[in-house]
Amino acid sequence: MQANETKSRPLKIHFIGIGGTGMLAGARIALEAGFEVRGSDNPLYPPASEMVKQLGVTIYTGFAEQNLEWRPDLVVVGNAFSRGQVEVEEMLRRRIPYTSLPEFLRLHVLRQRRPVVVAGTHGKTTTTTLTAYLMHACGLEPGWLIGGQPLDLPSSAKLGAEGKPFVIEGDEYDTAFFDKRAKFFHYLPYIATVTSVEMDHADIYDDIDAIERSFQFMLRLIPPDGTLLTCADDRRALALASHAHSRVQTYGFASDAHWKGTYTGVSGGFSGLMIDRGGKRYAELAVPLAGMHNLRNTIAAVAATTLMGGTVPDITEALMQFKGIRRRMEVFLERDGITYVDDFGHHPTAMKETIAAARERWPGKRLRVLIEPRSNTMVRQLHQDVLAGALQAADEVYFGPIHRVERIPFDERLNRDSVLVELRDFGVKGQSFDDVPELAEMIRSTGKAGDVVLIFSNGAFGGIYDLFRAD
């Protein structure tokens, strides 16, 4: 079902949950492809509301049966919705054809392009954004779909030209209520970048073995002339090489990596990065990002861009201008000499790396870390035994309320106070709060000029950002 199959009118698509980051990007691509688009969602707030408004299409506020009265030809169902949701039930009652966003992309976008799929537990959004940005700067005419808000690209999604690269974030989370496979199974990778493999998404994966199998199966989709680009610094990512049916290239700081990076220190706000390719010097780069994890992401993006035809001079020049992504070590407020930083991190490894990067970027500053236990992994005890170790480089750690705490059995729930007791042994002070305004007020009233407040949340953290901005 292509948009141009019906001569009398474009095919009509309704997006249930259009305000989600991925769904919004998918709707933008559908518009570029010539479909007529509408959608529905609960009341939206900035920045999502602003991004949806930019689409210039009809958006229904709230979910209702009548939202489908415009008789769409196809419904794209967001993976947050299942049986019992009013529009899902009406869609089924009316027998309207439906699909998931990943399957829609596979059929209408990816088959006509050369997908570069960025997968892994950590670093997907940053690496996807960097790869799309570099390919765009190198004139490779890529399309992209990014699970975040890039600060350098015109939007989080672009259709791009047929036959050209399409860079997409390959999530291992499940696809839809009617399709429990990982999203990346739909993405037809020509290049698959795997950044890391760790236990995550405890609500759908029983253990790390199940996650590893999911990645192994994804590799079966890479054609023989395609490439698995996997991280040599991550044991489980590296082990995937034995399951590949395509050529394999490794990247990272390991001495035997095909794309080997060497960190040369910070100068003028840039991190120095040398890259060797196959044992020969390939590039010397100035990277406007802090932290070894971001340099590792940079190596992956440079490798993928090169494999698609990018050149060192173009990559070098473009990289120096890169601004980043919203909610990835994003300074969102500077007030009374205090720097407030927002980060999407919600896994101990990501937090540890981001804290290390913050230490590098703001040396000697008091680092106060605020955490909203919100993801399905963070709200449980799954990583409780390693959480204190991941946070020990902070000066202070404060936990906000556990998201939807009533849904988690007590004996499975993250024990915030237990983590704080462990942190005291590292000399890190802290406290847990069940009231977000109380936490915000404590941080403000005890703040000192020079402090860095680093907030970890993959959600809204009870409005704490607006509380810090308020007079």
N, C-alpha and C positions, 0 to 999 in steps of 0.2 A: 504493500500500500504506500505508494509514493505521493508526494504532495501534488505532482503535476498529472496524476492519472485521471483526475476528473476535470474535464475541460470547462464545465459550467461554473465550478467554484473550487476553491482550495479545500482540502480535507480538514475537518474540524477536530481539534484535540482538546480535551479537558484534563487539567492537572489537579488531582486531589492532593492538597498540601503544597501548593505552588510556592509558598514562602520559604520552604527549606532550601538550604544552600545548593544542594545538587539539583533539586527540582526547578529552582529558579534558573539555574544555568541551562538545564535541559529545555525549558520553555523558550529561552533566548535562542537556542540553536534551532528549535522547531520553527520559530518565526523566520529566522534566516533561511531555512530550507523551504519556506513558502506555505507552511501550514497556517490555518487560522487557530489562534490559541486563546483559551480562557482558563480560569482556574479558581480555586477556592482555598480558603485557609481561615484559621482563627484570626482575631485582630492582630495585626503586625505592628512592630515598633522599629524605629531606626536601629541598625541600618537596613534591615530586611524590607521595611515598608518603603524606604526610598528606592531600593533596587527594584522592587516589584513595580513601583510607579513608573520607573524608567522604561519598562516594557511597553507601556501604552496600550494595554489590553484590558478587557473586562475582568475584574477580580471580585468574586463574591466573598463578603466577609461573613464568616460562619459557615458551617456545613448544613446543607438542607437538600431534601429531595428535589425541590424546584430548581436547584442549580444545574440540573441536567436537562431541564426542559428546552434548552437550545439545541438538543439532539446532536451531540457530538458523534463523530464517526468512530472515535477511539478515546478511551480513558486511560491516562497514565496514573497509576496508583503509587503514591509514596510508600516507602517501606515502614513508615510509622503507623500505618493503618491496616486494620484487619476486619474480620467478620464482626458485625454489630455496628460498625461505623455507618452512619445514615446514608452517605453517598455510595459507599461500597454496596450496601444492600439494594439501593435503588438501581445502581448500575447492573447488578445481577438480575434484578426483577425485570428490567427493560431489555436484558440480553444484549447490552452494548459491548462490542469488542473491547477488551482491556489488555494492558500489558504493564510491565515494570519499566522504569526509566532505563536501567541497563539494557534490557532487551530492545527497547525503542532505539537506543543509540546504536546497538549492534546492527539492526536491520537498516536503519535510515541514514546512518553517518559512517560507522566504522568500516563497513564492507567496501566502501568507496575510497578509503584512505589507508594510510600506513600507521596503525596505532602504536604509540609509545606509551606503555602502561607502567605507571610507577606504583609499585606495591610495597608492602612492608609494615611492620608495627609502628615504626617511628619515621618521621621526616617526609611522609608522602606529600603533604601540601607544599612544603617548602621546595622539595625537589621537583615536583610537578610544575610549580610556578617558575622556578629557575630555568627548567628545561624549555618550557613554552616561551619564556622571555628571550632566552638566548637564540632559539630557533627563529623567532620573529625578528630579532635584531640582525640575524645572519641572512635574512631574506629568503628563508625556506618556505614561506607562506603556510605556516602551520595553522591548524585549528587546535582548540584546547577546551578542556572542561576541568575546572579547578574547584576543590572543595573549600574555598576560602575567598577572601577578597584581595586580589593582587593590587599593589599600589603602582605598578609600572605598566600594566596592560590595560586596555580600555574597558575590559569587563572580565568577569570570571569565566566567560564562555565565548567561543567563536567557532563558526562552522568550518572555516578554512576551505581550501580548494581541494577538489577531488584528486586523488593520486598523491597528495602531499601528506606530511606527518600530521597526526592528530594526537596530542599529548593529553592523557587522561589519568586521573588519580584512581588507582585500582584498589578499592576497598575490599577487605576480606569479610566484611559484615554481610549478612544475608540480604537477598534481593527484594523479596516481597512476601506477603503472607501466603501466596500461592506458589512461591519459588524460593526454597530455603537454601539454594546454592549461594556461594560467595558472589558478590557483584562482579569480581574480575573474571569470572568464567565467561562472561558475555563479551569481553572486550577485544578478542581476536589479536593478541599482541604480536607485532612484528619485532619490536624490542620490548622486553620486560625487564624493568629495573626493580630489584628487590633490595631494600635498604636494611632490613632486619627482620627477624622472626622471633617473637616472644609471646608468652601467654597474655591474651587480652580477650575481650568480649566473652566474659564468663557466662553470659546469658545464653549463648548459642554454641560455644565450644566447651566440651567436657574437660579437655586437657591440651597440653602443648602438642601431643601427637596428632590430635585432630586438626589443629591449625597447620602443622607441617604437611599433613596429607593434602589439605586444601591447596597449599602452594604447589605441591608436587603435581597435582592434577592440572593446575593452571599452566604449568610448563609444557604440557602435552599439546597446547594450542599454538605454540610458536612454530612457524614454518621452518623447514630446514635451512633456508637462507636468512632466517632471522637471528636474533641474538638475545641470550640471557645475560644481563649485566648485573652481577650480584656482588654484594659487599664482602670483601675479603676479611674485614675486621669483625664480622658477626659469624659465630660458629655455625649456627643453624642456616643462615642465609648461604654461607659458603657450601654447606653440605648439599644444597639443592643442585649443585652443578652435576652431580652424578645421576640426576633424574632428567636432565635436559636432553631433548632430541634435536637441538639446534647448536650452533656455535656458542661458546661461553667465554665471556671476558669478565675479569674481576676488577674491583676498584677499592680504594681505601688507602690506609697508611701502612698496611702490612708490607713487609719487604718483598714478598713475591707477587704482589698485586700487579696485574697487567697495566692498570691505570694507577700508578703509585703517587700519592701525595706526600709532600714534605712541608711542614709548617715552619715558616721563617720569622715569625714574630709580628708584633703590631707596630705600625708606623702611620702616623697621620690619620688615625681612625680606620685604617685598613688592615686586614689580616693578610700577611704574605703567604702565598701558596705556590709551590713549584709542583708541576705534574710531569712525571715520566710516563711514556707510553711504550710498552714492550722493552723497557730497559734504556730508552733514549729520551733525552730531555724534550718535552713537548711544549710546555708553556710555563711562563712565570706570571702569576696573576696577583692583582690587588683586590681583595674580596671585602666588600663593605658589610660583613657579617661577623659576629663574634661567636666563638665556641668551636671546638673540634667537630662537633656533630654537624654544624653548618658547613664547615669546610669539606667534610665527607659528602654532604649533599651536593656541594658545588662540583666535586670531582665527578659524581654520577651524572650531573646535568651536562658538564663539559663533554664527557665521554659519549653520551647519547646524541648530543648536538653534532659532534664530530662524525659519528657513524652515519648521520643523516645528511652530511655535506657541509657542516659549518667549518669556518676557518679560524685559526688562532688569532689573527689581527681583529676580526669582527668580535670574537668571543671576549678578548681582552678588553677592548674598548667598551663593549656593552656592560660587562660585569661591573666595571667601576661605577656605573650609573644606577645600579640596581638598588631599589628602595625597600623591597621586601613585601610582606603580607600582613594584613591586619591580624592582630591577636597572636603574633609570633614575636615575642619580645618587643612588643609595640609600646613605646612611651605614649601614653594617652593623656597624661597630665603632669605638669611641673608647677608646683605651688609651694610657697613659703620655703623654697630651697629643697623641697622633697620631690623626688622623681617617682612617679607611679607607672608601673610597667604591667601590661596585660599579656598573658600567655595561655595558650590553649592546652598546655600539657596536662595530662591526666593519667600518667603511668609513671612509676618510680624511675625508670630509666630516662624518660624524657625530662622529668623534673631535675634529676641529678645533672644532666648535661646542660640544662638551661641555667641552673644555679651556678655551675662552673663558668658558663659564658657570661653571666651577670658579674661574677667576681672579676673576670678579665676586663669587662667593659667599664665597670665602676670600681676599680681597685681601692681598697681602704675604706669603703663606705659601709655603714651599718645596713645589712641586708635583712629586711623583715619580709618573711614569706607567708602569704595567706593562701589557704587551700580550701576549695569547695569540693568535698567528696561527692561527685555527681555521676560519673560514668558507671556502667554496670560492673566494671572491674573495681573501681576505686571505692564504691560503697560497701564492698565486701572485704573479708579478711584474706583474700587471695594473695595479696602482696604485702600483707602486714609485717611479715618478718624481715622484709628488705626496705621498708619505707623509711625507717629512721636513718639507715645508712645512706639512703639516697638524699636525705635532707640535711645531713650533718654539717655541710659547708655553710649553711645559713647562720645568721646570728640569732634570729628568733623565728619561730614557726607558730602560726595560729590557724586552727581549723574552724571553718564555718559549719553550719548545720549539714548533716547528711541528707542528701536529696531524697525525698520520698521515703523517709526512714521507716515509716509504718509498713512498707511493702517488703522489708527485709527481715527475715527471722533473726531474733536477737543473737543466737549463737553463730550466725553467719555474718553479722554486721561488723564493719570496721570499728575497732576499738581505738578511738582517737587518743584517749588518755594513756593507754598502754604505749602508744608510739611516743607520746610526749615524755613519759617516764624514761624511755630508752634515750631520747634526745638529750635529756639532762646529763646523762653519762658522757655525752659528747660536749657538754658545756653550752648547749643550746636551750634557751628558755622558751616557753610557749604556754599556750592555753587553748582550750576549745570553747566555742560559743554556739549556742543554739538560737541566737538572735543576731541577725546581720547588722541592723543599726547599732547595736551595742558594740559589736566588733569594730565597725567603722569609727565610731566615736572614740573608742580606746586608742586606735591607731592614730587618729588625728590629734587627740589630746596629749599623747606621749611622744609625738613626732619631733624630730630635730632636723635642722637644716643639714643637708648632706645625706639624709636617709634615702635608701632605695626600697620601695615597697613593691614586691613582685607578687602578682596575683595569678594563681593557677586555677583556671575554671574552663570547662567546655560548655558552659551555659551562662546564665545571667548573674549568678551569685547573689540572688536576692536583691538586685539593684544596687550593689555596693559601689559600682562605678559612678552612678549619679550621686550617691551619698558623698563621695569624695569630691565631686565637682561642685556640689552645692555650697552656697555661701554660709 
